[in-house]
Amino acid sequence: MSNPALQLNALDTSLVALQRGDVRPAAFSAEARAQTALLAALPPRYATVLHDLLDRLESSALFSEESCSFSQKDLLDSLRMWVDKARGVLEQP
């Protein structure tokens, strides 16, 4: 799938599944990192931010919520914001 909009839609669907607990953080992260057409279509800072969020998500999955220095819910909220902002960039004329 090389269309950035299709890749974003697939990532959005996977994020919803992650939030429901149907997808493991590592699987979501691997899928997100594989969306090369999407990342190439966005300004470079989007890839930097996404990779930072994914690194933290993967780290948080190794610990219980109480022992982790950042909240998995906050990370998921940040990923949702990233998807929404990326959609806005792709929809600009």
N, C-alpha and C positions, 0 to 999 in steps of 0.2 A: 504494500500500500504506500504509494509515493505522494499522494495528494496531502498537503499539509492540513487542510480542513478535515479530511477523513481521519487522519492520524490524531488530530485534536479530539474529534468525536469519540474515537476508540479509547483515548486516554481518559476522557471524561467518564465514559461508561465504566472503565476499570476503577476510576477513583470512587465512583458510587459503590461498586462492589467491595472495594477496600473499606470504605466507611461502614458498610453493612457487616464486614467481617468475612465475606465470601472469598476474598483474595488476600494472600499473605503479603506483607510489605515488600519482601524480597522479589516476589513475582511482579508486583506493581512497578517496583523500581526498575527491574530489568526491561519491562515493556516500555516504560517512560524513556529510558536511555536509548532505546532502539528507534525512537521516532525521529530519525535524522532529517527527513524532509521538513517536518514541523519545525525543528530547531533551526534549520537552515533558513526558513522563511521568516523567522523572528529576529529582532535585533539581538546581537551577541549577549547582552546582559541577561536575556531570558534563559539562555542555556546555563549561564553561571548560577543564577538564582535557583533554577530547577535542580541542578546537580547538587547544590548545597542543601536544598530541602530533602532530596533523596538520600544524601549521605546521613543526614540527621534522622530521617525515618528509619533507615536500616540500622543505625545505632540504637535508636529507641526500641526497636523490636527485640534487641538482645537483653533488655532489662525490664523489670516490672515497672509499672507506671510510677510507683512510689520512689524507686531508686534512680529513676532517670532525671536528668537535669532539665529536660524540657518535656512538655506535655504532647503526647501523640495526638490528642484532639486538636491542639493548637497547630501542629504540623499539618494535619488533614485540612484544617481551615485555611492554612497558608497555601496548600496545594490547590484548594478550590479557588482561592483568589488568583493564583497563577493561571489556572485554566481560564477563568473568566477574563482576565486581562489579555491573555494570549488570543482569545476569541475576538476581543475588541480590536486588537492589532490586525488580525487576519481579515476582519470585516471592513477595515478602512479602505477607501477607494485608492 
